[in-house]
Amino acid sequence: MRYRVFGRTGLRVSSLALGTGNFGTGWGYGSEREEARAIYDAYRAAGGDFIDTADSYQFGQSESLLGEFIGTGRDEIVLATKFTLAAARGGGLQAVGNNRKIMIQSVEASLKRLRSDRIDLLWVHMPDGVTPVDEIVRGLDDLARAGKIIYAGLSDFPAWRVATAATLAELRGATPISALQIEYSLVERTPDRELLPMATGFGLGTVGWSPLGGGLLTGKYRRGETGRAEGLGRLIHGETDARKVAVMDEVLSIAEETGATPGQVAIAWVMSRGVLPILGPRTPAQLADNLAAGELVLTTEQIARLDAASAVPLGFPHEMLAAAAPRLAGGKPEQIEPFNLAIR
């Protein structure tokens, strides 16, 4: 396992995070306790130390199982969890959302399930449509000053709200917004338009969920397997348009060239983009396959092929500015080295 510095925090985390949404069976689909334990132990044995969960995963079972598995190894891992959607089935008016009341009571409940005195990285799971950004920033700062959390991040937020929160926190001397969690894969590249440039500009540690496109990029649905389609009754992605078909064709081609599996190619590509993939295995075999992606080095030519097959239109103003770049650089864009905004 290799490690990387996470944004501007100075925190060092493994280059592959373990997502534990499948720990438990509260959703009617997932891993039983012993299987989840085997996944956790194998990830730790491989050198992995970045664990991602949420209070809502399997209606709290994921956090509870992690609390049991971590045991005396708490200081050896970076533990991240999320709040917004509530652990209890159905939630409720005073359990779902992002206001400070819900934030504090959700964190207190998570700490009990995780058997921990603090959360290393607390994610706001997603916008609730009503809580202002300044309320969220204040709540995260309250929790950090109380020693309940160390770092704060936003998950599934639009770029303008993340930028607003990061700026407010900096101006107020509050706990920084240090991290961004997004869906990102070869079949979901729309974060290239605003979210990833914003994250680079603010120096946010960025992790990507569903790097396999809900299983599509493993190639199993082409083989007629069901997986998530059977377990959850839905797919995150399917071969529903020409671009996704072209992506799958290229992934399968490069897998054959490298001797890797299609899923390993897909995860290695996400890593090549500077996004830290969150693995979401349901079985130890799936984890072993995913972890091998950390050792796969794609060539520049292979990455370029995957980039081309998966590219999405960036739209305005990006395409206009790209066309104007030579003129804006005085006719010498290739001779100018850009300032690295991620480190300052």
C-alpha positions, 0 to 999 in steps of 0.5 A: 500500500502506498500513502499520500498527503491528504490535501493541505492537512498534512495527514497521511492516508493510504492511497485506497480508502475502505468504504464500509457501506456493505458492512451489515445487512440492514438494507437487505443486502451486504456483508454478514459480521464474519465476512465484514470482519474478514474484509476489515482485517485484510484491508488493515493487513495490506497497510490500509488505514483510511476507513469511510463509513456513515451513520446511515449505512445499514441503519447504523450497523456499519458503524457498530461493526467498525467499533467492534473491529477497530478495538485497540487499533483506534490510533492506527487508522484515520476514521471518517464518518458522515451525518445528515440521513440518520441511522434510524430507519425512516429518520424523522424531523429531528433526526435528518438534516444538517443543522447544529442540533442534528449535527451534534446529536448525530455525532454523539450517537456515532461516537457510541457506535464507533466506541471512540472519543473522536471522529478523525474526519466528519463529512456532511453527507449531502445538502439538506436543502434548508440549512445555510452554509454558515450554520454548517461551518459554525456547527463543524467548528463547535464540534472541533473545539469540543474535541469531537472531530478533528477534520471537516469535509463536505460530501455531494455538495455543489462546488459553489457551496463548498467554496462558500463554506471554505471561504467562510471558515477561513475568514472566521478562523473556524475549523477549515473545510479540508476535504471533498467527497464526490462520485467519480469514475470513468462513467461519472466525470462531470466533477471535471467541470467545477468540483475538481478545479475548485478542490484543487484551488482550495487544496481539498483532499478529494475522495471518490465514491463508486470508482467502479460505477456501481459495478459496471466497470468490472465488466460483470454486467456484460457477462450477465451477472447481477450483483448490485442489480439483484441486491439493491434492485438498481444500478448506479450506471449501465451501458445506456449511451454510446460514451459508456459503451466506448468506456467499457470497450476501452477498459476491457481492451486495456485489461487484456493488455495489462493482464489486470481485471477491468475493475483494477484498470478503472480504479487505477485510472481514478488514482491517476486523476489525483482522486483517492478511490473509496473501495466498497467491497462486499466480499474478501475476494472483491477487496483483494481484486480492488487492492491490486489496483494500487500496484497497477501502473497505466502507461501515459498512452493507456490513460490518454485512451481512457481519458478520450473515451470517457470525456464529457463536454466541459461547457461554458466557460471552460471550452471558451477559455481553453480556445483562448489560452494561447492568446491569453498566454501571450502565444507561449502557453507551453513555456509557462509553469502554472502556480500550484494553488494546492500548496501555499 
